[in-house]
Amino acid sequence: MDGDVPMNAASEGASKQAVVYATDYLNKLSGEKIERECKTRLQEGCDELILNFSQTELVNSVGVSILLGIIDSAAVRGARVVFSDVKEDTVELFDMLGVTKHVSLRES
Amino acid sequence: MADERNRLIHTFGALAELGEEVSNKQSFQDTMRTSLHLLLGSLAIMRGGVARYSPFGHELNMLAMRGFRDDFPIALSLCQEDERQFLANGLYPIEVSQAKVLPFFQVYDHSFEQSGLELFVPLVVHEEPVGAVFLGQKATGEPYTSYDREIICAMARHIGVAILQRNMMAELERRAEENRKLYENLRMTYNDTVKAFAAAIDRKDKYTEGHSVRVGKYSEIIAEELGWKEQEVEGAAVAGYLHDIGKITVERKIINAPYRINAKESSELNKHPGVGYEILMPISHPYSDVPLAAKYHHERLDGRGYPDGLFDREIPYIAKIVNLADSFDAMTTDRPYKRRRPANEVFADLQRNSGKQFAPEIVQAFFKGMYNELTGVSKEKRFRRLLGREYMETEGIIPMLTNAMNGIAPASNLTFLH
């Protein structure tokens, strides 16, 4: 379920906007890869970070913590974070935990 | 209701993962980082950190943190009052805004405020302070509930136990290292004492000065060639150094006699293996066979040796090694009544007596060690130092040695007799 799945954290688009794809299970292994990718994009001057969850079925506590870290890093740099194509169960989890208060949700 | 259930599933999942994490044998730093993620992620806390308590420096050293400002201190000092209060408080979260009476919160007030810290959890395990957890606000922006505090308390206990285990491991490693150094010192003292004894033995005989040391070195070479472990090789060297310790009780005039000694003198001299055994036996050696080497280094495979006339397999292996080393040195050094023998004679003697006096595989090992040095396979110059350059440069020494090696039967003819 986790690290074996090919990482889709490739980003696309111009330097102002970046899309990072999360894998099917967002845990420590895949989360750290996403975190590295997001930090690189933010350092490169991206001001809108889009995290695509279209393949994500499950997010564990480490995944949530890493996402909060990304949100925090983006806030420090004045960038916006958008969660796109989030599955209903995951939206419920993010809502319950208050994560959605810090990001915009979007359907592609 | 569904929300509550989901919250329970999420936090208990985190607790289960944390239990697994702290029992994993991965790096401590990694465990701490993941543990912090699990704690922050279980309740969606925006920022946090884990620190370890140092009883020597009376400070908290940060091990992992997320979301703190870059200028957040990595070592936070504690005074006695702080320590007393934290110990009394146990694992329960302390509200940072309400704890400013304590010096700790006064000193670091600015840093805590800048990083938005709300809770401070002293990690106390078995009434021992081991560290602390720092927590910022929740992503919901709501205050921590009593349920949240219970979860934090449970997870903090896991983290505290992990730190305590690490501390205990570090202490064990430190003590093991201390023991290793002590053992090393003892070993060096033992080896120095052995060498001093060897020198004392050799002082009795002006002709065989350095004999024990050379026998030690030859025994070491043989043990190495036989593929023995480092400790065993060291043991073989010690056995060589001390093999003649019994000569300490033999009269000097017998040892130094410039003629072939008579039967009575010979009987006196032949007591030295048994005396050596009696001297060495009460001593606790790191290598158990040392006294046996002294006692049996004059035994022969064919049973014609002394003191007990043992045959082949009855002779301790270490004694067979020392026997060859001893005989080789006797043949290659000047004696009161005899000059050293040339290489061709010595090789022929060893070959001829292989299977009678000497164990064939030991002779082979000895020859191989010399051959490797002569042909440059081994860069060490031990034989050259022990025998002298001239001896090792005897014309045709390599073919002589090769012939002798090829002439040795692979095993003793006597092996199956006893």
Interface residues (C-beta under 8 A of the other chain):
Chain A: K28 N60 S61 V62 G63 V64 S65 I66 L68 G69 D72 E92 L93 M96 L97 G98 V99 K101 H102
Chain B: D3 N6 R7 H10 T11 G13 A14 E17 T34 L36 H37 L38 L40 G41 S42 L43 A44 I45 M46 R47 R66 G67 K138 A139 T140 G141 E142
